[in-house]
Amino acid sequence: MNTNNNFVRVLIVEDEYMNAWSLAIAIKPHFEVRHAATVDEALYWLRREQFSFVMMDIRLGHDSQAGFRLLQEVKIQQPEAYVFATTGMGSGKDESVFLEAGFDAFYPKPIEEMEVLAEMLRLQNEKKAA
């Protein structure tokens, strides 16, 4: 883990293991990573640790709205965290729906991991400079 980002954690909420794994591989050299495959697992981590970023799939299992509901919990429990939405439902045209709902960014699947990492590093550097 990069010592410049001590205690900077990312929670990946994704029920498809390969999607979570590919994102984790890209960001792990820079951030501490936790993974949750369900809303209950995400709530478990949110109650126990502080996260700088939460990257969540909107659809978890058969629940196509799980990410929207979980967003509300993240905003209550960890209002300083940046929350990114991912989904394979729809297209980039839907970005405004996610931003209006309160997400800080939207990444359609398949996710460009290096794009997500670059945004996380940019936001982390902005926060440090403030």
C-alpha distance (Angstrom), angle and dihedral (degrees) to the residues before:
residue distance angle dihedral
M1 . . .
N2 3.80 . .
T3 3.81 109.2 .
N4 3.82 91.6 -148.5
N5 3.79 88.1 72.5
N6 3.82 100.8 44.1
F7 3.78 112.7 171.0
V8 3.79 92.5 7.3
R9 3.77 104.0 136.9
V10 3.76 133.4 -173.5
L11 3.78 123.1 -158.2
I12 3.80 113.0 -154.6
V13 3.80 111.5 -160.7
E14 3.79 105.2 -167.3
D15 3.79 130.6 135.5
E16 3.81 94.9 -159.6
Y17 3.79 104.9 81.0
M18 3.82 96.7 -154.8
N19 3.82 91.7 53.3
A20 3.80 91.1 49.8
W21 3.80 92.0 45.0
S22 3.82 95.5 50.9
L23 3.80 91.7 49.9
A24 3.80 92.5 45.0
I25 3.82 91.7 51.5
A26 3.82 90.4 54.4
I27 3.81 97.2 48.2
K28 3.82 102.4 32.4
P29 3.82 94.3 86.4
H30 3.82 87.7 61.4
F31 3.81 106.9 29.2
E32 3.78 141.1 29.5
V33 3.81 107.7 -106.7
R34 3.79 133.2 -151.2
H35 3.79 124.5 -177.8
A36 3.79 131.4 -150.1
A37 3.80 123.6 -178.4
T38 3.82 96.1 -170.9
V39 3.79 139.6 35.5
D40 3.82 89.8 -108.9
E41 3.81 91.5 53.8
A42 3.81 90.4 48.0
L43 3.80 91.0 51.3
Y44 3.81 89.1 49.6
W45 3.82 91.4 56.6
L46 3.82 94.0 41.2
R47 3.81 90.1 56.3
R48 3.82 93.4 49.6
E49 3.78 107.8 38.0
Q50 3.78 141.0 30.3
F51 3.78 117.0 -116.7
S52 3.77 129.9 -162.5
F53 3.80 91.3 -164.4
V54 3.78 135.5 25.4
M55 3.79 115.4 -167.2
M56 3.78 109.8 -169.2
D57 3.74 139.2 -179.9
I58 3.78 110.7 -132.6
R59 3.80 93.8 -143.9
L60 3.79 114.7 54.7
G61 3.78 113.7 180.0
H62 3.79 109.1 -42.6
D63 3.81 93.5 -23.7
S64 3.80 107.0 100.6
Q65 3.82 92.6 -175.6
A66 3.82 100.9 44.5
G67 3.80 93.6 109.0
F68 3.80 93.0 53.8
R69 3.80 91.4 52.4
L70 3.79 92.7 44.6
L71 3.81 89.8 50.9
Q72 3.80 89.3 65.2
E73 3.81 91.1 53.7
V74 3.81 92.2 48.7
K75 3.81 91.2 50.6
I76 3.82 90.4 51.3
Q77 3.81 98.2 42.7
Q78 3.81 99.7 34.6
P79 3.80 109.9 16.5
E80 3.83 92.8 168.5
A81 3.81 93.4 59.9
Y82 3.78 120.3 103.9
V83 3.80 109.1 -128.2
F84 3.80 120.4 -153.6
A85 3.80 123.4 -168.1
T86 3.79 124.6 -145.6
T87 3.76 128.5 -176.3
G88 3.74 143.9 156.0
M89 3.81 89.3 -150.8
G90 3.77 111.4 99.2
S91 3.76 128.2 -15.7
G92 3.77 144.0 -84.1
K93 3.80 87.3 -77.3
D94 3.80 86.5 74.1
E95 3.80 93.4 62.6
S96 3.81 93.1 104.3
V97 3.82 90.7 58.1
F98 3.80 90.6 58.6
L99 3.80 95.5 42.7
E100 3.81 91.5 48.7
A101 3.82 89.3 50.5
G102 3.81 89.4 58.6
F103 3.80 105.1 -94.5
D104 3.79 114.6 138.3
A105 3.81 94.1 -142.1
F106 3.78 141.3 0.7
Y107 3.81 127.6 -142.0
P108 3.80 119.2 -175.1
K109 3.78 117.1 -145.5
P110 2.91 132.4 -71.7
I111 3.79 84.9 56.8
E112 3.78 120.1 -141.9
E113 3.81 95.8 -135.9
M114 3.80 95.2 -164.5
E115 3.80 90.6 53.3
V116 3.81 90.1 53.4
L117 3.80 91.5 46.8
A118 3.81 91.7 49.7
E119 3.81 90.7 52.2
M120 3.81 92.5 47.8
L121 3.80 91.6 50.2
R122 3.81 91.3 46.7
L123 3.81 92.7 51.0
Q124 3.81 92.1 44.8
N125 3.82 91.0 51.2
E126 3.82 90.9 48.4
K127 3.81 90.2 51.6
K128 3.82 91.3 49.9
A129 3.80 91.7 49.1
A130 3.82 93.2 50.8
